[in-house]
Amino acid sequence: MRDAAGLALLPEARALIHLAPLAILPERLPAFARLGVRRVVAFSSSSKYSKARSPVAAERAFADRLVAAEDAVAQQGQALGMRWTIFRPTLIYGCGMDRNITLIRRIVRWAGFFPLLGAGSGLRQPVHADDLAAACLAVLDKPVCQDRGYELSGGEVLSYRAMVTRIFASLQLKVRLVTVPVALFATLLRLIALVPRYRDFNVAMAQRMNEDLAYRHDEARRDFGYQPRKFLP
């Protein structure tokens, strides 16, 4: 729904699984409460951590907005008598709707190679969308999962280079990785950013190829039996 007023058209509901940007949820929670919603599951992002230290101001601001949105959901939930759970997934893939793995696949298919900044040694833990969907259902009726957040990562930790190599394998293509200087990579990203869907792409994203962005999901496993699959692009 585009605004809170539109929620009045919906039938009564006990639970809400919110897949839209987290920032738009807090102002809509009172309307959902009037529909009878008392249980909320919503998605933030592990970018809350990784982009907080970005050299790009817009990325730091994005991380700040995630923190503020999480806090607002918690405050509104308490005020409205709603029990909430917030998930912070890592690199999401599956269904062809993501902007990461799907983009890498497109570049590999089109160019026949993939550019890397440096060694591509940063650790990744891609998580499949179906595992996130299962997590939503798993926590709905578990009191231990209420009023808290969880990191949701995939079932396998691998380097950025290894992740891209596996994408080549899934396409049955010979692996061709090309190390590209920072200046040239910045130019490539500026060209990609001309596409509206990727307008926020910047060189900091390339630099993160060599940063570890893997997060443990031990608490999710303990509390609701979270068992994500290995990376299968």
Secondary structure, DSSP 8 states (H G I E B T S, - for coil): --SGGGGGGS---SEEEE-S-GGGSGGGHHHHHHTT--EEEEE--THHHHGGG-SSHHHHHHHHHHHHHHHHHHHHHHHHT-EEEEEEE-SEESTT--SSHHHHHHHHHHHSSEEESTT---EE--EEHHHHHHHHHHHTT-GGGTTEEEEE--S--EEHHHHHHHHHHHTT----EEE--HHHHHHHHHHHTTSGGGTT--HHHHHGGGS------HHHHHHH---------
